[in-house]
Amino acid sequence: MLSFMPDWSFVMMLWLLPVVFFIHDGEEIATMEGWLRKNKNSPWVTKFSPVSIPWDKHITLQFTFAVLLIGFILTSVTALTALNFESSSPFNALFAGFVTVFLLDGVKHVGASIALWAYTPGVITAAILEIPYGIYALYRLLHADIINMASLALGTIIAMPITLLLVWTGLTLGKRIAPFRQGI
């Protein structure tokens, strides 16, 4: 199916997850605050934010804290998977679960942009990097029998609530440490 893809080593493919994550979230960090302030009264902003948005603070710093927290955990899971990489390692399922959550995040970005018929923070890298990487990584893991559908489902069931908890924790703590904006 994806035979045109290069045959990268599995370890390199694993380490692409945090690389693509930080590139994608770099786009979000660079564009999130401006987009939120421009769309302050949109239901997309008011209803779908996991924490209240501190309009009197530097939202970019709040969001960056959350990205760093998630990135640290994602990099740690990648390191544990790469160091213990065998076909029977339990880290393979957890890694695949995080890849699935990452892929779903990319689909969410593209879906939001289509629904709004406008740019949303992160949509460019979601379409160009996040979705293709997620598809490729899961394809490689499944076709090499490193994971199966049951372990993929289990890994996703574990990774999804961890990710949501990290987003909420990162944004909540980030809101507390973000400085107030001057001249508001």
Protein Blocks (a to p, Z undefined) as FASTA:
>chain_A
ZZmpccddfklmmmmmmmmmmmmmmmmmmmmmmmmmmmmmgmklmmmpcbdcdfkbcfkl
mmmmmmmmmmmmmmmmmmmmmmmgcfkbfklmmmmmmmmmmmmmmmmmmmmmmmnopace
hklmmmmmmmmmmmmmmmmmmmnomacfklmmmmmmmmmmmmmmmmmmmmmmmmmmpccd
ehZZ
